[in-house]
Amino acid sequence: MYSVTTPYMDIKPVRGCLTSFAVQIVERHLIWEATNATRPSSGLHAIVSHKSSMKRAEWVDVGAMTVPEVAGILKKHQPLTWHYFTKITA
């Protein structure tokens, strides 16, 4: 039940097949959302040049609005991910 490794079509008992189908569909959708959210037009994509990559990122580099901005982007481009994230962490 709830298998992410065995294709749901290979599972004979209906309950195991259906729960695995649901898990695998949600997994595909979460991956699609993450791919969509990290496109340059979405706002979660960063390009680092070789010169600037030598400098390590520090907490000072994170602005006061970074977390609210990222939360807004996640809510917009990853609504299912955001839903599960808030349910798991609450």
PDB file of N, CA, C and O in Angstrom:
ATOM      1  N   MET A   1       0.841  -1.188   0.000  1.00  0.00           N
ATOM      2  CA  MET A   1       0.000   0.000   0.000  1.00  0.00           C
ATOM      3  C   MET A   1       0.885   1.250   0.000  1.00  0.00           C
ATOM      4  O   MET A   1       1.971   1.264   0.580  1.00  0.00           O
ATOM      5  N   TYR A   2       0.397   2.280  -0.657  1.00  0.00           N
ATOM      6  CA  TYR A   2       1.090   3.573  -0.749  1.00  0.00           C
ATOM      7  C   TYR A   2       2.491   3.418  -1.331  1.00  0.00           C
ATOM      8  O   TYR A   2       3.422   4.086  -0.881  1.00  0.00           O
ATOM      9  N   SER A   3       2.648   2.574  -2.293  1.00  0.00           N
ATOM     10  CA  SER A   3       3.965   2.316  -2.867  1.00  0.00           C
ATOM     11  C   SER A   3       4.370   3.420  -3.837  1.00  0.00           C
ATOM     12  O   SER A   3       3.596   3.825  -4.704  1.00  0.00           O
ATOM     13  N   VAL A   4       5.595   3.894  -3.671  1.00  0.00           N
ATOM     14  CA  VAL A   4       6.151   4.864  -4.616  1.00  0.00           C
ATOM     15  C   VAL A   4       7.140   4.184  -5.561  1.00  0.00           C
ATOM     16  O   VAL A   4       7.628   4.802  -6.507  1.00  0.00           O
ATOM     17  N   THR A   5       7.432   2.912  -5.301  1.00  0.00           N
ATOM     18  CA  THR A   5       8.424   2.220  -6.122  1.00  0.00           C
ATOM     19  C   THR A   5       7.811   1.219  -7.097  1.00  0.00           C
ATOM     20  O   THR A   5       8.286   1.090  -8.225  1.00  0.00           O
ATOM     21  N   THR A   6       6.773   0.517  -6.683  1.00  0.00           N
ATOM     22  CA  THR A   6       6.131  -0.452  -7.569  1.00  0.00           C
ATOM     23  C   THR A   6       5.064   0.256  -8.395  1.00  0.00           C
ATOM     24  O   THR A   6       4.163   0.870  -7.822  1.00  0.00           O
ATOM     25  N   PRO A   7       5.136   0.191  -9.721  1.00  0.00           N
ATOM     26  CA  PRO A   7       4.097   0.826 -10.531  1.00  0.00           C
ATOM     27  C   PRO A   7       2.715   0.298 -10.134  1.00  0.00           C
ATOM     28  O   PRO A   7       2.527  -0.908  -9.971  1.00  0.00           O
ATOM     29  N   TYR A   8       1.754   1.209  -9.981  1.00  0.00           N
ATOM     30  CA  TYR A   8       0.436   0.810  -9.497  1.00  0.00           C
ATOM     31  C   TYR A   8      -0.230  -0.229 -10.399  1.00  0.00           C
ATOM     32  O   TYR A   8      -1.046  -1.019  -9.923  1.00  0.00           O
ATOM     33  N   MET A   9       0.099  -0.243 -11.678  1.00  0.00           N
ATOM     34  CA  MET A   9      -0.480  -1.217 -12.605  1.00  0.00           C
ATOM     35  C   MET A   9       0.002  -2.650 -12.311  1.00  0.00           C
ATOM     36  O   MET A   9      -0.630  -3.620 -12.728  1.00  0.00           O
ATOM     37  N   ASP A  10       1.117  -2.768 -11.595  1.00  0.00           N
ATOM     38  CA  ASP A  10       1.660  -4.085 -11.266  1.00  0.00           C
ATOM     39  C   ASP A  10       1.115  -4.638  -9.951  1.00  0.00           C
ATOM     40  O   ASP A  10       1.439  -5.764  -9.572  1.00  0.00           O
ATOM     41  N   ILE A  11       0.299  -3.866  -9.262  1.00  0.00           N
ATOM     42  CA  ILE A  11      -0.231  -4.286  -7.963  1.00  0.00           C
ATOM     43  C   ILE A  11      -1.630  -4.865  -8.175  1.00  0.00           C
ATOM     44  O   ILE A  11      -2.511  -4.191  -8.708  1.00  0.00           O
ATOM     45  N   LYS A  12      -1.826  -6.107  -7.758  1.00  0.00           N
ATOM     46  CA  LYS A  12      -3.096  -6.809  -8.016  1.00  0.00           C
ATOM     47  C   LYS A  12      -4.220  -6.446  -7.035  1.00  0.00           C
ATOM     48  O   LYS A  12      -5.333  -6.181  -7.489  1.00  0.00           O
ATOM     49  N   PRO A  13      -3.989  -6.419  -5.713  1.00  0.00           N
ATOM     50  CA  PRO A  13      -5.103  -6.069  -4.828  1.00  0.00           C
ATOM     51  C   PRO A  13      -5.569  -4.631  -5.089  1.00  0.00           C
ATOM     52  O   PRO A  13      -4.751  -3.723  -5.235  1.00  0.00           O
ATOM     53  N   VAL A  14      -6.883  -4.435  -5.144  1.00  0.00           N
ATOM     54  CA  VAL A  14      -7.433  -3.131  -5.516  1.00  0.00           C
ATOM     55  C   VAL A  14      -7.012  -2.037  -4.542  1.00  0.00           C
ATOM     56  O   VAL A  14      -6.640  -0.943  -4.966  1.00  0.00           O
ATOM     57  N   ARG A  15      -7.067  -2.319  -3.243  1.00  0.00           N
ATOM     58  CA  ARG A  15      -6.717  -1.286  -2.262  1.00  0.00           C
ATOM     59  C   ARG A  15      -5.269  -0.825  -2.437  1.00  0.00           C
ATOM     60  O   ARG A  15      -4.997   0.375  -2.442  1.00  0.00           O
ATOM     61  N   GLY A  16      -4.350  -1.766  -2.581  1.00  0.00           N
ATOM     62  CA  GLY A  16      -2.943  -1.424  -2.798  1.00  0.00           C
ATOM     63  C   GLY A  16      -2.736  -0.678  -4.104  1.00  0.00           C
ATOM     64  O   GLY A  16      -1.939   0.257  -4.176  1.00  0.00           O
ATOM     65  N   CYS A  17      -3.461  -1.097  -5.138  1.00  0.00           N
ATOM     66  CA  CYS A  17      -3.357  -0.442  -6.439  1.00  0.00           C
ATOM     67  C   CYS A  17      -3.844   1.000  -6.361  1.00  0.00           C
ATOM     68  O   CYS A  17      -3.178   1.909  -6.856  1.00  0.00           O
ATOM     69  N   LEU A  18      -5.005   1.213  -5.740  1.00  0.00           N
ATOM     70  CA  LEU A  18      -5.571   2.563  -5.660  1.00  0.00           C
ATOM     71  C   LEU A  18      -4.741   3.502  -4.796  1.00  0.00           C
ATOM     72  O   LEU A  18      -4.526   4.657  -5.164  1.00  0.00           O
ATOM     73  N   THR A  19      -4.268   3.013  -3.641  1.00  0.00           N
ATOM     74  CA  THR A  19      -3.456   3.884  -2.792  1.00  0.00           C
ATOM     75  C   THR A  19      -2.132   4.220  -3.459  1.00  0.00           C
ATOM     76  O   THR A  19      -1.642   5.344  -3.351  1.00  0.00           O
ATOM     77  N   SER A  20      -1.561   3.252  -4.144  1.00  0.00           N
ATOM     78  CA  SER A  20      -0.303   3.501  -4.862  1.00  0.00           C
ATOM     79  C   SER A  20      -0.528   4.436  -6.045  1.00  0.00           C
ATOM     80  O   SER A  20       0.315   5.286  -6.330  1.00  0.00           O
ATOM     81  N   PHE A  21      -1.654   4.289  -6.736  1.00  0.00           N
ATOM     82  CA  PHE A  21      -2.005   5.195  -7.826  1.00  0.00           C
ATOM     83  C   PHE A  21      -2.080   6.630  -7.313  1.00  0.00           C
ATOM     84  O   PHE A  21      -1.529   7.544  -7.926  1.00  0.00           O
ATOM     85  N   ALA A  22      -2.765   6.823  -6.186  1.00  0.00           N
ATOM     86  CA  ALA A  22      -2.899   8.161  -5.616  1.00  0.00           C
ATOM     87  C   ALA A  22      -1.538   8.749  -5.249  1.00  0.00           C
ATOM     88  O   ALA A  22      -1.256   9.908  -5.554  1.00  0.00           O
ATOM     89  N   VAL A  23      -0.708   7.960  -4.603  1.00  0.00           N
ATOM     90  CA  VAL A  23       0.623   8.419  -4.199  1.00  0.00           C
ATOM     91  C   VAL A  23       1.459   8.791  -5.419  1.00  0.00           C
ATOM     92  O   VAL A  23       2.134   9.820  -5.424  1.00  0.00           O
ATOM     93  N   GLN A  24       1.413   7.957  -6.446  1.00  0.00           N
ATOM     94  CA  GLN A  24       2.233   8.194  -7.630  1.00  0.00           C
ATOM     95  C   GLN A  24       1.735   9.389  -8.440  1.00  0.00           C
ATOM     96  O   GLN A  24       2.542  10.116  -9.020  1.00  0.00           O
ATOM     97  N   ILE A  25       0.420   9.604  -8.491  1.00  0.00           N
ATOM     98  CA  ILE A  25      -0.127  10.782  -9.176  1.00  0.00           C
ATOM     99  C   ILE A  25       0.274  12.055  -8.435  1.00  0.00           C
ATOM    100  O   ILE A  25       0.676  13.034  -9.063  1.00  0.00           O
ATOM    101  N   VAL A  26       0.168  12.050  -7.120  1.00  0.00           N
ATOM    102  CA  VAL A  26       0.554  13.218  -6.316  1.00  0.00           C
ATOM    103  C   VAL A  26       2.049  13.483  -6.481  1.00  0.00           C
ATOM    104  O   VAL A  26       2.462  14.635  -6.618  1.00  0.00           O
ATOM    105  N   GLU A  27       2.861  12.426  -6.470  1.00  0.00           N
ATOM    106  CA  GLU A  27       4.300  12.592  -6.655  1.00  0.00           C
ATOM    107  C   GLU A  27       4.604  13.268  -7.996  1.00  0.00           C
ATOM    108  O   GLU A  27       5.403  14.202  -8.057  1.00  0.00           O
ATOM    109  N   ARG A  28       3.965  12.793  -9.063  1.00  0.00           N
ATOM    110  CA  ARG A  28       4.181  13.404 -10.386  1.00  0.00           C
ATOM    111  C   ARG A  28       3.786  14.869 -10.396  1.00  0.00           C
ATOM    112  O   ARG A  28       4.477  15.702 -10.983  1.00  0.00           O
ATOM    113  N   HIS A  29       2.668  15.183  -9.742  1.00  0.00           N
ATOM    114  CA  HIS A  29       2.206  16.571  -9.720  1.00  0.00           C
ATOM    115  C   HIS A  29       3.153  17.452  -8.894  1.00  0.00           C
ATOM    116  O   HIS A  29       3.428  18.584  -9.290  1.00  0.00           O
ATOM    117  N   LEU A  30       3.649  16.963  -7.772  1.00  0.00           N
ATOM    118  CA  LEU A  30       4.589  17.736  -6.957  1.00  0.00           C
ATOM    119  C   LEU A  30       5.883  18.000  -7.728  1.00  0.00           C
ATOM    120  O   LEU A  30       6.443  19.093  -7.645  1.00  0.00           O
ATOM    121  N   ILE A  31       6.353  17.015  -8.468  1.00  0.00           N
ATOM    122  CA  ILE A  31       7.559  17.212  -9.285  1.00  0.00           C
ATOM    123  C   ILE A  31       7.286  18.236 -10.378  1.00  0.00           C
ATOM    124  O   ILE A  31       8.136  19.079 -10.665  1.00  0.00           O
ATOM    125  N   TRP A  32       6.101  18.169 -10.991  1.00  0.00           N
ATOM    126  CA  TRP A  32       5.739  19.147 -12.026  1.00  0.00           C
ATOM    127  C   TRP A  32       5.701  20.560 -11.430  1.00  0.00           C
ATOM    128  O   TRP A  32       6.207  21.504 -12.036  1.00  0.00           O
ATOM    129  N   GLU A  33       5.099  20.702 -10.238  1.00  0.00           N
ATOM    130  CA  GLU A  33       5.049  22.010  -9.587  1.00  0.00           C
ATOM    131  C   GLU A  33       6.445  22.541  -9.293  1.00  0.00           C
ATOM    132  O   GLU A  33       6.723  23.716  -9.529  1.00  0.00           O
ATOM    133  N   ALA A  34       7.323  21.686  -8.781  1.00  0.00           N
ATOM    134  CA  ALA A  34       8.684  22.116  -8.461  1.00  0.00           C
ATOM    135  C   ALA A  34       9.437  22.541  -9.709  1.00  0.00           C
ATOM    136  O   ALA A  34      10.170  23.530  -9.689  1.00  0.00           O
ATOM    137  N   THR A  35       9.263  21.804 -10.786  1.00  0.00           N
ATOM    138  CA  THR A  35       9.907  22.170 -12.052  1.00  0.00           C
ATOM    139  C   THR A  35       9.384  23.513 -12.545  1.00  0.00           C
ATOM    140  O   THR A  35      10.155  24.354 -13.009  1.00  0.00           O
ATOM    141  N   ASN A  36       8.090  23.710 -12.446  1.00  0.00           N
ATOM    142  CA  ASN A  36       7.472  24.961 -12.872  1.00  0.00           C
ATOM    143  C   ASN A  36       7.925  26.130 -11.997  1.00  0.00           C
ATOM    144  O   ASN A  36       8.162  27.226 -12.505  1.00  0.00           O
ATOM    145  N   ALA A  37       8.044  25.909 -10.700  1.00  0.00           N
ATOM    146  CA  ALA A  37       8.411  26.982  -9.775  1.00  0.00           C
ATOM    147  C   ALA A  37       9.857  27.428  -9.931  1.00  0.00           C
ATOM    148  O   ALA A  37      10.189  28.564  -9.593  1.00  0.00           O
ATOM    149  N   THR A  38      10.713  26.567 -10.430  1.00  0.00           N
ATOM    150  CA  THR A  38      12.123  26.932 -10.557  1.00  0.00           C
ATOM    151  C   THR A  38      12.489  27.455 -11.944  1.00  0.00           C
ATOM    152  O   THR A  38      13.668  27.623 -12.253  1.00  0.00           O
ATOM    153  N   ARG A  39      11.503  27.706 -12.761  1.00  0.00           N
ATOM    154  CA  ARG A  39      11.782  28.354 -14.050  1.00  0.00           C
ATOM    155  C   ARG A  39      12.174  29.806 -13.789  1.00  0.00           C
ATOM    156  O   ARG A  39      11.726  30.393 -12.804  1.00  0.00           O
ATOM    157  N   PRO A  40      12.999  30.393 -14.647  1.00  0.00           N
ATOM    158  CA  PRO A  40      13.413  31.785 -14.431  1.00  0.00           C
ATOM    159  C   PRO A  40      12.242  32.759 -14.296  1.00  0.00           C
ATOM    160  O   PRO A  40      12.341  33.737 -13.555  1.00  0.00           O
ATOM    161  N   SER A  41      11.155  32.511 -14.987  1.00  0.00           N
ATOM    162  CA  SER A  41      10.019  33.435 -14.932  1.00  0.00           C
ATOM    163  C   SER A  41       9.223  33.329 -13.634  1.00  0.00           C
ATOM    164  O   SER A  41       8.398  34.199 -13.357  1.00  0.00           O
ATOM    165  N   SER A  42       9.441  32.304 -12.842  1.00  0.00           N
ATOM    166  CA  SER A  42       8.664  32.097 -11.626  1.00  0.00           C
ATOM    167  C   SER A  42       9.249  32.793 -10.396  1.00  0.00           C
ATOM    168  O   SER A  42       8.510  33.108  -9.463  1.00  0.00           O
ATOM    169  N   GLY A  43      10.534  33.032 -10.377  1.00  0.00           N
ATOM    170  CA  GLY A  43      11.123  33.767  -9.275  1.00  0.00           C
ATOM    171  C   GLY A  43      11.961  32.952  -8.307  1.00  0.00           C
ATOM    172  O   GLY A  43      12.603  33.537  -7.435  1.00  0.00           O
ATOM    173  N   LEU A  44      11.987  31.652  -8.414  1.00  0.00           N
ATOM    174  CA  LEU A  44      12.806  30.836  -7.521  1.00  0.00           C
ATOM    175  C   LEU A  44      14.069  30.337  -8.200  1.00  0.00           C
ATOM    176  O   LEU A  44      14.708  29.403  -7.714  1.00  0.00           O
ATOM    177  N   HIS A  45      14.428  30.935  -9.293  1.00  0.00           N
ATOM    178  CA  HIS A  45      15.595  30.524 -10.066  1.00  0.00           C
ATOM    179  C   HIS A  45      16.694  31.544  -9.844  1.00  0.00           C
ATOM    180  O   HIS A  45      16.456  32.748  -9.943  1.00  0.00           O
ATOM    181  N   ALA A  46      17.882  31.080  -9.548  1.00  0.00           N
ATOM    182  CA  ALA A  46      19.021  31.975  -9.365  1.00  0.00           C
ATOM    183  C   ALA A  46      20.136  31.573 -10.311  1.00  0.00           C
ATOM    184  O   ALA A  46      20.405  30.389 -10.511  1.00  0.00           O
ATOM    185  N   ILE A  47      20.769  32.559 -10.879  1.00  0.00           N
ATOM    186  CA  ILE A  47      21.907  32.311 -11.757  1.00  0.00           C
ATOM    187  C   ILE A  47      23.134  32.877 -11.063  1.00  0.00           C
ATOM    188  O   ILE A  47      23.163  34.044 -10.675  1.00  0.00           O
ATOM    189  N   VAL A  48      24.146  32.034 -10.913  1.00  0.00           N
ATOM    190  CA  VAL A  48      25.360  32.441 -10.230  1.00  0.00           C
ATOM    191  C   VAL A  48      26.513  32.344 -11.212  1.00  0.00           C
ATOM    192  O   VAL A  48      26.708  31.316 -11.860  1.00  0.00           O
ATOM    193  N   SER A  49      27.272  33.423 -11.317  1.00  0.00           N
ATOM    194  CA  SER A  49      28.432  33.376 -12.194  1.00  0.00           C
ATOM    195  C   SER A  49      29.588  32.696 -11.463  1.00  0.00           C
ATOM    196  O   SER A  49      29.557  32.551 -10.241  1.00  0.00           O
ATOM    197  N   HIS A  50      30.585  32.290 -12.201  1.00  0.00           N
ATOM    198  CA  HIS A  50      31.732  31.609 -11.596  1.00  0.00           C
ATOM    199  C   HIS A  50      32.461  32.526 -10.625  1.00  0.00           C
ATOM    200  O   HIS A  50      32.974  32.062  -9.607  1.00  0.00           O
ATOM    201  N   LYS A  51      32.514  33.818 -10.922  1.00  0.00           N
ATOM    202  CA  LYS A  51      33.213  34.748 -10.037  1.00  0.00           C
ATOM    203  C   LYS A  51      32.476  34.885  -8.707  1.00  0.00           C
ATOM    204  O   LYS A  51      33.101  34.883  -7.647  1.00  0.00           O
ATOM    205  N   SER A  52      31.162  35.001  -8.759  1.00  0.00           N
ATOM    206  CA  SER A  52      30.413  35.189  -7.515  1.00  0.00           C
ATOM    207  C   SER A  52      30.216  33.880  -6.758  1.00  0.00           C
ATOM    208  O   SER A  52      29.915  33.905  -5.565  1.00  0.00           O
ATOM    209  N   SER A  53      30.376  32.746  -7.420  1.00  0.00           N
ATOM    210  CA  SER A  53      30.191  31.467  -6.732  1.00  0.00           C
ATOM    211  C   SER A  53      31.326  31.177  -5.758  1.00  0.00           C
ATOM    212  O   SER A  53      31.202  30.301  -4.902  1.00  0.00           O
ATOM    213  N   MET A  54      32.415  31.898  -5.882  1.00  0.00           N
ATOM    214  CA  MET A  54      33.528  31.712  -4.961  1.00  0.00           C
ATOM    215  C   MET A  54      33.172  32.248  -3.575  1.00  0.00           C
ATOM    216  O   MET A  54      33.718  31.789  -2.571  1.00  0.00           O
ATOM    217  N   LYS A  55      32.261  33.217  -3.519  1.00  0.00           N
ATOM    218  CA  LYS A  55      31.831  33.787  -2.245  1.00  0.00           C
ATOM    219  C   LYS A  55      30.728  32.902  -1.680  1.00  0.00           C
ATOM    220  O   LYS A  55      29.790  32.547  -2.392  1.00  0.00           O
ATOM    221  N   ARG A  56      30.833  32.554  -0.435  1.00  0.00           N
ATOM    222  CA  ARG A  56      29.813  31.729   0.205  1.00  0.00           C
ATOM    223  C   ARG A  56      28.625  32.596   0.579  1.00  0.00           C
ATOM    224  O   ARG A  56      28.786  33.734   1.020  1.00  0.00           O
ATOM    225  N   ALA A  57      27.437  32.050   0.400  1.00  0.00           N
ATOM    226  CA  ALA A  57      26.224  32.749   0.813  1.00  0.00           C
ATOM    227  C   ALA A  57      26.131  32.706   2.338  1.00  0.00           C
ATOM    228  O   ALA A  57      26.427  31.688   2.963  1.00  0.00           O
ATOM    229  N   GLU A  58      25.718  33.817   2.916  1.00  0.00           N
ATOM    230  CA  GLU A  58      25.584  33.900   4.368  1.00  0.00           C
ATOM    231  C   GLU A  58      24.202  34.434   4.703  1.00  0.00           C
ATOM    232  O   GLU A  58      23.505  34.954   3.832  1.00  0.00           O
ATOM    233  N   TRP A  59      23.802  34.307   5.966  1.00  0.00           N
ATOM    234  CA  TRP A  59      22.484  34.790   6.385  1.00  0.00           C
ATOM    235  C   TRP A  59      22.328  36.280   6.144  1.00  0.00           C
ATOM    236  O   TRP A  59      21.211  36.756   5.940  1.00  0.00           O
ATOM    237  N   VAL A  60      23.413  37.021   6.164  1.00  0.00           N
ATOM    238  CA  VAL A  60      23.359  38.453   5.913  1.00  0.00           C
ATOM    239  C   VAL A  60      22.844  38.739   4.503  1.00  0.00           C
ATOM    240  O   VAL A  60      22.236  39.781   4.256  1.00  0.00           O
ATOM    241  N   ASP A  61      23.093  37.801   3.577  1.00  0.00           N
ATOM    242  CA  ASP A  61      22.675  37.965   2.190  1.00  0.00           C
ATOM    243  C   ASP A  61      21.160  37.792   2.014  1.00  0.00           C
ATOM    244  O   ASP A  61      20.599  38.202   0.998  1.00  0.00           O
ATOM    245  N   VAL A  62      20.519  37.196   2.984  1.00  0.00           N
ATOM    246  CA  VAL A  62      19.078  36.972   2.902  1.00  0.00           C
ATOM    247  C   VAL A  62      18.374  38.213   3.442  1.00  0.00           C
ATOM    248  O   VAL A  62      18.545  38.582   4.604  1.00  0.00           O
ATOM    249  N   GLY A  63      17.592  38.839   2.596  1.00  0.00           N
ATOM    250  CA  GLY A  63      16.893  40.046   3.001  1.00  0.00           C
ATOM    251  C   GLY A  63      15.685  39.747   3.874  1.00  0.00           C
ATOM    252  O   GLY A  63      15.256  38.598   3.980  1.00  0.00           O
ATOM    253  N   ALA A  64      15.140  40.778   4.494  1.00  0.00           N
ATOM    254  CA  ALA A  64      13.981  40.629   5.378  1.00  0.00           C
ATOM    255  C   ALA A  64      12.749  40.147   4.622  1.00  0.00           C
ATOM    256  O   ALA A  64      11.866  39.529   5.216  1.00  0.00           O
ATOM    257  N   MET A  65      12.678  40.416   3.338  1.00  0.00           N
ATOM    258  CA  MET A  65      11.508  40.031   2.551  1.00  0.00           C
ATOM    259  C   MET A  65      11.682  38.698   1.833  1.00  0.00           C
ATOM    260  O   MET A  65      10.769  38.263   1.131  1.00  0.00           O
ATOM    261  N   THR A  66      12.824  38.041   1.987  1.00  0.00           N
ATOM    262  CA  THR A  66      13.069  36.791   1.269  1.00  0.00           C
ATOM    263  C   THR A  66      12.044  35.716   1.610  1.00  0.00           C
ATOM    264  O   THR A  66      11.470  35.105   0.709  1.00  0.00           O
ATOM    265  N   VAL A  67      11.808  35.479   2.886  1.00  0.00           N
ATOM    266  CA  VAL A  67      10.880  34.415   3.281  1.00  0.00           C
ATOM    267  C   VAL A  67       9.457  34.719   2.817  1.00  0.00           C
ATOM    268  O   VAL A  67       8.825  33.839   2.233  1.00  0.00           O
ATOM    269  N   PRO A  68       8.917  35.927   3.049  1.00  0.00           N
ATOM    270  CA  PRO A  68       7.567  36.201   2.535  1.00  0.00           C
ATOM    271  C   PRO A  68       7.472  36.127   1.004  1.00  0.00           C
ATOM    272  O   PRO A  68       6.457  35.678   0.473  1.00  0.00           O
ATOM    273  N   GLU A  69       8.505  36.558   0.304  1.00  0.00           N
ATOM    274  CA  GLU A  69       8.496  36.484  -1.156  1.00  0.00           C
ATOM    275  C   GLU A  69       8.504  35.038  -1.628  1.00  0.00           C
ATOM    276  O   GLU A  69       7.755  34.677  -2.535  1.00  0.00           O
ATOM    277  N   VAL A  70       9.337  34.215  -1.025  1.00  0.00           N
ATOM    278  CA  VAL A  70       9.395  32.802  -1.399  1.00  0.00           C
ATOM    279  C   VAL A  70       8.069  32.123  -1.057  1.00  0.00           C
ATOM    280  O   VAL A  70       7.577  31.311  -1.841  1.00  0.00           O
ATOM    281  N   ALA A  71       7.489  32.436   0.087  1.00  0.00           N
ATOM    282  CA  ALA A  71       6.193  31.856   0.460  1.00  0.00           C
ATOM    283  C   ALA A  71       5.134  32.216  -0.567  1.00  0.00           C
ATOM    284  O   ALA A  71       4.328  31.366  -0.946  1.00  0.00           O
ATOM    285  N   GLY A  72       5.123  33.462  -1.023  1.00  0.00           N
ATOM    286  CA  GLY A  72       4.168  33.882  -2.049  1.00  0.00           C
ATOM    287  C   GLY A  72       4.365  33.142  -3.358  1.00  0.00           C
ATOM    288  O   GLY A  72       3.396  32.747  -4.007  1.00  0.00           O
ATOM    289  N   ILE A  73       5.617  32.953  -3.747  1.00  0.00           N
ATOM    290  CA  ILE A  73       5.922  32.227  -4.986  1.00  0.00           C
ATOM    291  C   ILE A  73       5.482  30.771  -4.857  1.00  0.00           C
ATOM    292  O   ILE A  73       4.907  30.212  -5.790  1.00  0.00           O
ATOM    293  N   LEU A  74       5.750  30.157  -3.705  1.00  0.00           N
ATOM    294  CA  LEU A  74       5.344  28.763  -3.500  1.00  0.00           C
ATOM    295  C   LEU A  74       3.827  28.623  -3.529  1.00  0.00           C
ATOM    296  O   LEU A  74       3.302  27.673  -4.110  1.00  0.00           O
ATOM    297  N   LYS A  75       3.125  29.561  -2.908  1.00  0.00           N
ATOM    298  CA  LYS A  75       1.661  29.505  -2.910  1.00  0.00           C
ATOM    299  C   LYS A  75       1.111  29.629  -4.328  1.00  0.00           C
ATOM    300  O   LYS A  75       0.111  28.999  -4.672  1.00  0.00           O
ATOM    301  N   LYS A  76       1.767  30.439  -5.139  1.00  0.00           N
ATOM    302  CA  LYS A  76       1.297  30.667  -6.506  1.00  0.00           C
ATOM    303  C   LYS A  76       1.634  29.495  -7.430  1.00  0.00           C
ATOM    304  O   LYS A  76       0.768  29.015  -8.162  1.00  0.00           O
ATOM    305  N   HIS A  77       2.883  29.035  -7.398  1.00  0.00           N
ATOM    306  CA  HIS A  77       3.361  28.043  -8.358  1.00  0.00           C
ATOM    307  C   HIS A  77       3.352  26.606  -7.834  1.00  0.00           C
ATOM    308  O   HIS A  77       3.457  25.665  -8.621  1.00  0.00           O
ATOM    309  N   GLN A  78       3.227  26.425  -6.527  1.00  0.00           N
ATOM    310  CA  GLN A  78       3.239  25.088  -5.945  1.00  0.00           C
ATOM    311  C   GLN A  78       2.117  24.948  -4.907  1.00  0.00           C
ATOM    312  O   GLN A  78       2.398  24.672  -3.740  1.00  0.00           O
ATOM    313  N   PRO A  79       0.861  25.132  -5.304  1.00  0.00           N
ATOM    314  CA  PRO A  79      -0.214  25.104  -4.312  1.00  0.00           C
ATOM    315  C   PRO A  79      -0.365  23.764  -3.594  1.00  0.00           C
ATOM    316  O   PRO A  79      -0.635  23.742  -2.393  1.00  0.00           O
ATOM    317  N   LEU A  80      -0.200  22.664  -4.292  1.00  0.00           N
ATOM    318  CA  LEU A  80      -0.322  21.364  -3.631  1.00  0.00           C
ATOM    319  C   LEU A  80       0.837  21.140  -2.671  1.00  0.00           C
ATOM    320  O   LEU A  80       0.647  20.661  -1.553  1.00  0.00           O
ATOM    321  N   THR A  81       2.029  21.488  -3.112  1.00  0.00           N
ATOM    322  CA  THR A  81       3.204  21.386  -2.244  1.00  0.00           C
ATOM    323  C   THR A  81       3.013  22.246  -1.007  1.00  0.00           C
ATOM    324  O   THR A  81       3.281  21.798   0.108  1.00  0.00           O
ATOM    325  N   TRP A  82       2.554  23.472  -1.190  1.00  0.00           N
ATOM    326  CA  TRP A  82       2.331  24.392  -0.074  1.00  0.00           C
ATOM    327  C   TRP A  82       1.302  23.813   0.896  1.00  0.00           C
ATOM    328  O   TRP A  82       1.479  23.886   2.112  1.00  0.00           O
ATOM    329  N   HIS A  83       0.234  23.241   0.359  1.00  0.00           N
ATOM    330  CA  HIS A  83      -0.797  22.645   1.212  1.00  0.00           C
ATOM    331  C   HIS A  83      -0.219  21.547   2.079  1.00  0.00           C
ATOM    332  O   HIS A  83      -0.423  21.546   3.293  1.00  0.00           O
ATOM    333  N   TYR A  84       0.507  20.605   1.471  1.00  0.00           N
ATOM    334  CA  TYR A  84       1.098  19.515   2.236  1.00  0.00           C
ATOM    335  C   TYR A  84       2.152  20.022   3.206  1.00  0.00           C
ATOM    336  O   TYR A  84       2.240  19.534   4.332  1.00  0.00           O
ATOM    337  N   PHE A  85       2.940  20.980   2.793  1.00  0.00           N
ATOM    338  CA  PHE A  85       3.970  21.540   3.658  1.00  0.00           C
ATOM    339  C   PHE A  85       3.352  22.144   4.912  1.00  0.00           C
ATOM    340  O   PHE A  85       3.831  21.899   6.019  1.00  0.00           O
ATOM    341  N   THR A  86       2.296  22.928   4.749  1.00  0.00           N
ATOM    342  CA  THR A  86       1.671  23.562   5.916  1.00  0.00           C
ATOM    343  C   THR A  86       0.950  22.549   6.796  1.00  0.00           C
ATOM    344  O   THR A  86       0.910  22.711   8.015  1.00  0.00           O
ATOM    345  N   LYS A  87       0.377  21.504   6.196  1.00  0.00           N
ATOM    346  CA  LYS A  87      -0.284  20.466   6.993  1.00  0.00           C
ATOM    347  C   LYS A  87       0.729  19.645   7.792  1.00  0.00           C
ATOM    348  O   LYS A  87       0.481  19.297   8.947  1.00  0.00           O
ATOM    349  N   ILE A  88       1.855  19.344   7.179  1.00  0.00           N
ATOM    350  CA  ILE A  88       2.882  18.540   7.853  1.00  0.00           C
ATOM    351  C   ILE A  88       3.549  19.326   8.969  1.00  0.00           C
ATOM    352  O   ILE A  88       3.843  18.770  10.027  1.00  0.00           O
ATOM    353  N   THR A  89       3.790  20.604   8.749  1.00  0.00           N
ATOM    354  CA  THR A  89       4.536  21.397   9.736  1.00  0.00           C
ATOM    355  C   THR A  89       3.648  21.982  10.831  1.00  0.00           C
ATOM    356  O   THR A  89       4.157  22.466  11.842  1.00  0.00           O
ATOM    357  N   ALA A  90       2.346  21.945  10.646  1.00  0.00           N
ATOM    358  CA  ALA A  90       1.449  22.557  11.658  1.00  0.00           C
ATOM    359  C   ALA A  90       1.272  21.677  12.856  1.00  0.00           C
ATOM    360  O   ALA A  90       0.556  22.040  13.789  1.00  0.00           O
TER     361      ALA A  90
END
